[in-house]
Amino acid sequence: MTAQENARRWKALAVLGIAYLMVVLDVSIVNVALPSIQTDLGFAPEDLQWVVSGYALTFGGFLLLGGRAGDLLGRRRIFMIGLAAFAAFSLLAGLSTSPGMLIVARLLQGAAGAILAPSVFSIATVTFREGAERNKALGILGAIAGSGAAIGVLLGGILTQYVGWDWIFFVNVPIGLIAIPLVLRYVDESRAAGLAKHFDSAGAVAVTGSLMLLVYGLTQSTNVGWASARTIGVLVASAALMAAFLWIEHRSRSPLVPLGFFRRRTPAGANLIGFGLGTMVFGMFFLLSLYMQQVLHFSAVKTGIAYLAVALTAVVASGIAQAAVTRVGVKPALTGGMVLLGGGLAYFTQVSPQGSYVGDLLPGFLLVGIGLGFSFVPVSIAALAGAGDKEAGLASGLINTSQQIGGALGLAVLATVSTTHAENLLASGTAPPEALTSGFALAFWVGVGFAALSLIATLVTLKREDLVNPDAVPMPA
């Protein structure tokens, strides 16, 4: 390979990374803007989380379909279609004039992101050979995933404060227009040969519908009660659709998720861990944004700047994590990341109504920032361990799906716990700042539980022999 060809590959990765960052940012960039969106469009408190979780659900629900479309029809082609659609639906979101319009736009945005995102990882997987080279490329994308949430809330605060919440969506339009010609110039077309040209659209609709009903049932339970006919009916319908999805996958000639994939312990374990990561991170940033603005009375831009500690720490930690994975392996690096994330969540359980940034937030932000870098980088590598050309789209789509669906469900659980507890305290006469803070603290304890389960999954499911790096540098004696 010539030096020019090698340079072109890394330029292609840079273009893919920019587009992927745009998609990752849109999960969290709205968090800081939520109070402004709620006021301007008249959102009910229990519906506000759909601005975040609606995007994550369609993103996660259709990722596998997007990955398969890239494998069959051409990864660059599908990537560009997703990029153009994402820019268009971002424009629609920014122009929203009602809660319903914004939620629909966010659902469409998520679906477009699901078309775009899997091709990012699958193109990187087939472009760079397995070992240190691929680990570095996937580590860069993992760093984007890990730091993107923190960067999103920082950027969201600045845009909301100075130009308005609609610009958190409008900013995607010029990025998309600039990225498309760069994709044509630097990214080569690729596809998986020998796969049946069949799309499991029924499976994608079933699993997405099941998860949307599950999140809807969780969020509505705060209003109508867990034992109400509506809540029970919605949850039963969700379970029925999930059963239908498994039946469809079992009978399909070309399933969205070949169930045999989960017999491979390490990739299956990585997706379980990715699911756990999502449950922690999405809900954490959602609750912290509300705590800073509703309890500490931070402005949108001050809230965004407050996240700078997380963003910078995550970027630095991601770079260190890439080197650590090569030297000590995926499992030790990921174990450390899980411990740090759990420690950060545990620190946030002590937030107080009269809290301060330095005392109540900064130490936790630093723990979380390092934990993000040491979690998303190795889990991305583990999820694609041993993936060949035919499996690149499946493996990359699946890890993204796990993180997004985990995020949507985790957000629903943490928000429901926080809201229910706070409303009970308010009804008993507790002052709003104390009630809100107590709700947030209880939800953070639930997040600690998710972190503990993810740590156990890391220790139990990942096999060192599946993650051996042929180019690894042995540790000195």
N, C-alpha and C positions, 0 to 999 in steps of 0.2 A: 504494500500500500504506500502510495506516495505521500509526501508531507502535505500536499495540496488536498488530496482526498481525505486525509486524516483531519485536517483543519475544517473541511466542509462538514464532516460528521458532527464536530463539536458546535459548529454554527447552527446546524440543524437542531441539535439539542437545546441550544439557547432559544431558538424560535419556539420550539415546543414548550419549553419551560415558561416563557412569557405568557403563552396562551393558557397553559395549565394554571399558572398563578391567578389569572383572571377568573377562572372557574372556581378555584379554591377560595379566593377572596370573597366571592359572592355568597358563600355560606355564612361568613361572619361579619362582612362589611355592614350589614344592616343592623347588627346588635346595638351599636351606639345610637343609631338613628331611630330606634323603635319608639322612644317617647315622643319624638317629633312626628313620626308617622301616625302614631295613635291619636295625637291631638288634631293633626291636619285632616285625616281621613275618617276619624270617628270610630276607631276600632274598639270593640269590647275587650276587656282585659284577657278573657279566656281565649279569644280568637287571635290575639296578637302574635303568639308563637308560630302561627301558621305562615307568617311571612318568612320565617326561618325553616320550619320543619316541612312546609309544602315543597320548597325547593329541594331539600335533602331527600324527600321521599321519591319524587319523580326522577331525580338524579340517580339515586341508588336503585330504584326499581327498573330503570331501563338501561343501566350501564352494561349489563351482560348482553343485551340485544345490540347495543352500540358496538361492543367489542366484537361480536360475531359478524356484524355488518362490515366492519373494517377488515376482518380476516377474509371475507368472501369477495367484497366489492372493491377493495383497495383501501389501505389504511390512510394514505394521504388524502384520497378523495373524500372519505367519510369525515376525516378531521376537518377539512375545509368546509364541508356542508354544515357540520356542527358549529364551527366558528362563525359562519355567516348567520346561522339561525340564532345563535347566542347573542350576537350583537343586535339583531332585530328585536328579539324579545326583551332585551335590556332596555331598548328605546321605549317599548310598550310599557314596561314597568315604571320608568321614569315619568311617563305621561299619565299614570293612573290617577283617577279622580274619586275612587271609592274603594272600600276594603275588598269587595268582591273582585274588582278589576285588577287590583294589585296581587291578590292571591292567585288568580288565574295566570297572570303574567309570570309570577314566580314558579308556578307549576310548569309552564312552558319553558322558562329559562332552565329549570332543572333537567327537563327532557333533552334540551339542546346540549347541555353540559354532558349528559350521558352519552350522546353521540360523539362528542369531541374527546372526552377524557381517556377512554380506554386506548385509543390510537396513540396517545402520547407515550404510554408505557410499552405498548406492543411494538411501536416503531423503534424505541430505544432498545428493546430486548433483541430485536433482529438486526439492529445496526451495530451493537457492541457485543463482542464475544464474552461468554460466561467466564467469570473470574474477576480479577481486580479491575479490569476495564469496565465491565458491565456494572460491577458494584459501585464504581465511581459515578457512572451515569445515573443509575437508579438512586444512588445516594443524593445526588443533586435534586432529583425529582422528589425524593422523600423529604429533603430539607424544605422544598417549596411547600409540600403538604403540611409539614410540621410548623413552619413559621408563618404560613399563609393566614391562619386564623388570627394570629396576633397582629400581623401587618394589616389585615382587613379592618380590625376594630380601630387601629390607629388612623388609617386612611378615611374610614367612615366618619370618625369624629371631626377631622379637619374639613372634609367636604360638607358635612351637615352643618357645621358651625358657620362656615364662610360663604357657601354658595347654595345650600339647601339639600335636603335629603334626596331629592330626585337625581342629583348628580352622582350619587353612589351607583346609579344604574347607567346614566348617560356616559360615564367615563369609559364604559366597555366598548362603545361604538367606535371611537377613533382607534382604539387598540386593535379591534377586529379588522378594521379597514387597512391598517398598516401591516398586520401580521399575515394576511392572505397572500400578497405578492412575495413575501419573504419565504413562506412555505413552498410556493411554486419554485423558488430559486434554490433552496437548500435541502429540502426534504425529498428523498426518493420514494417512489411508489413501491409498495410491497403488499403481498397477499399470501394467504396460506393455501397451498395446492392440495387437491385431493379431498376437500370437504364438500359434503352435499350442500347444494344451494337451496337451503330451506331455512326459513326464519321462524323461530318459535315465538311468534307474537302472542299467542294465547297464553303461554307461560309467563311472558313479561307482564301482560295485563293482569293475570291472576295474582302474581306475587305483589305487584304494585298496589292493586286494589285491596289485598289483604292487609298490607302494612298501613295504608292510609286509613282504613277502618279501625285498625288497632290504635293508631295515634288519636283518631277522632274520639274513640271510646274512652281513652285515658283522659283526654282534655275535657270532655263533656261531663265526666263523672263528678267534677267539682261543683257543677250546677245541679245535676239531676240525681246524684247519688250512685254509689256502686251497685246497689241492689235494685235500681230502677229497671223497668222493662226495656227502656231505650239503651242503657249501657250494656245490659246482658245481651240484648238482640244484636247490637253492633259487634260485640266481641265474639259472639257465636258466628256471625256472618264472616268475620275476619278469619276465624279458625277454619270455616268451611272452604273459603277461597284458598287458604294455605294448603289444605288437604287436596284441593283440586289442582293446585300447582304441582305438588309432588306426584300426583297421578299423571298429569300431563307430561312431566319430565320422564317418568318411568316408561311411558308408552311412545314418546316422540322418537321419530327417526333421527332427528338432529336436535337433541334437547338443548335448552338454554344453559342449563347446568347439568352436565353428565354426573349422575349421583355417584358413579364410581370414582370421581375425582376426590371425594372426601375420604376415600380409603387411604390416600397418601397422607401420612400423618403430619409431615411438616407444613406443606401448603395449607392443609385443612386447619392446623393449629394456628398458622399465621392469620388466617381469616377470622378465626375465633378471637384472637388477640386484637385484630383490627376493629372488629365489632366492639370490643370492650373499650378501645381507645376512643371511638366515636361517642360512646355513651358518656364518657368523662368530659371530653373537650367541648362538645357543642353546648351541653347544659351549663358547664362551668362559665364559659364566656357570656352566655345569655344572662345568667344570674349575677355575675360580677358587674356587668354593664348596668343592670337595673339597680344594684346596690349603690354603685357610685353616683348615679344620677338621682335616684329616688330617696336615698337615705343620706348620703354625704353631700348631695346637691352640687355635684360636679357638672360643669357645662359639657356639651358634646365634645368640644375640642380638648378640654382638660381630661375627659375620660379617655379619648384617643391617645393623648400624650402619656397618660398613666400606663397604657399598655406597651409603651416603648421599651420598658424594661424586659417584658416578655419577648417582644419581637427581636430585639438585638441579641438577647441571650440565646434564643432559639436558633438564630442564624449562625452564631459562633459555635454553639453546641452541635449543630448539624454537621459543620465542617469537621469538628473533632470526632464526631461519631463515625463519619466515613472512614477515617484513619483507624479508629478503634475496631471497627468491624473487620478490617483487613488484618489487624494484628492479633486481636484476642477472640474474634468470632462474633457471630450474630447473637447467639443466645446470651452471653455475658453482658454485651452492650444493651440488649433489650431488657434484660432483668434490671439493670441499673436504671434505665429510663422509667420502668414501671414503678420502682421504689420511689423515685423522685417525684413523679406525678402524684402518687398516692400521698407523699409527704406534703406537697403543695396543697392538695385538697384538704388534708387534715388541718393545715395551718389556717385555711379560710373558715373553718368551723368556729373560730373564735372572733369573727368580725363583730363589731359592736355598733350601736346607733350613734355613738359619739366618736367613731373611729377616725383614724388618720391614715394617710397613704403610707407613710414610712412604717408605722407600727402594725397596721392591720393588713396591708396588701403587699408591700414591696418584697419582704422575704418569701412569701408564697409565690409571687410572680417570678422570682429568680429560680426557685425550685421547679416551677412548671416549665419555664423556658428551657432549662437544661433537660428536663424530662421529655419535652416535645422532640428535641433534636435526637435524643438517644432512644426514642420510641419509633417515630415515623420512618427514619432511615433504615434501621435493621428490619422492621416488619415488612417494608416494601421489598427488600432483598429476599427475605425468607419466603414471601408469597410467590415470588417468581423463580425460586430455586428449581433448577432442572427443567424449566419451561422451554420447549422447542418452538419451532416456527408455527406449528399447527395449534399450539396451546397458548401462544403469547396473548391473543385477544381475550381468551377465557380467563387466564390467570390474572391479567392486569385489570380486567373488568370486575372480577370477583373481589379483589382486595379493595378496590374503590367502593364497590357495592357494600361490602361489610362495614367499612368506615362510615359511609353515608347513612345506611339504615340504622346502624348502631347509634349514630348521632341523632337521627330523628326520634328514635324510641327513647334514648337517654334524655333528650331534651324534654320529651313529653312527660317522662317519669319525674324528673327533677322539678320541672315547672309545676306539675300537679301537686307534688309533695309540698313545695314551697307555698303555692297559692292556697291550698287547703288549710295548711297550718296557720298561715297568716290570717285568713278569713275567720277561722275559729277564734283566734286571739282577739281580732277586732270586734267580733260579736260579743265577746266577754268584757269589752271595755278597755282593752289594752291600747295604748297610744300607737298610731300608725308606724312611726319609725321603729319602735320596739317589736311590733308585730311582724313587719316586713323583714327585719334583721333576723328574728328568730326563725322565720320560714326559710330564709336563705341558708342559715346555719344548718338546719335540719337536712335540707337538700344536699348540702356539701357532705354531710355524713353518709348519705346514700351514695354519693360519688366516690367516697373512700371505699365503700363496699364494692363498687364496680372495679376500682383499682386493685383491690385485693384479689378478686376473682380473675382479673386479667394477669396478675402476677403468677397466680397458681397455674393458669393456662400456659404461660411462658415456660415455667419450670417443667411442666408435665408433657406438653405436646411437641415441643421442638426437639428434633434429633440432630445431634452434633454431626453425625456422619452425612446427613443430607445437606449440611451447610459448610462442608469443607471447601475452602478456597484454594485452588491449585496454585495460585500465585501468592499465597499468604506469606507474610514475613514472620518467621518464628520469633517468639518473645525471647529476649536474652535471659540466660540462666541467672 
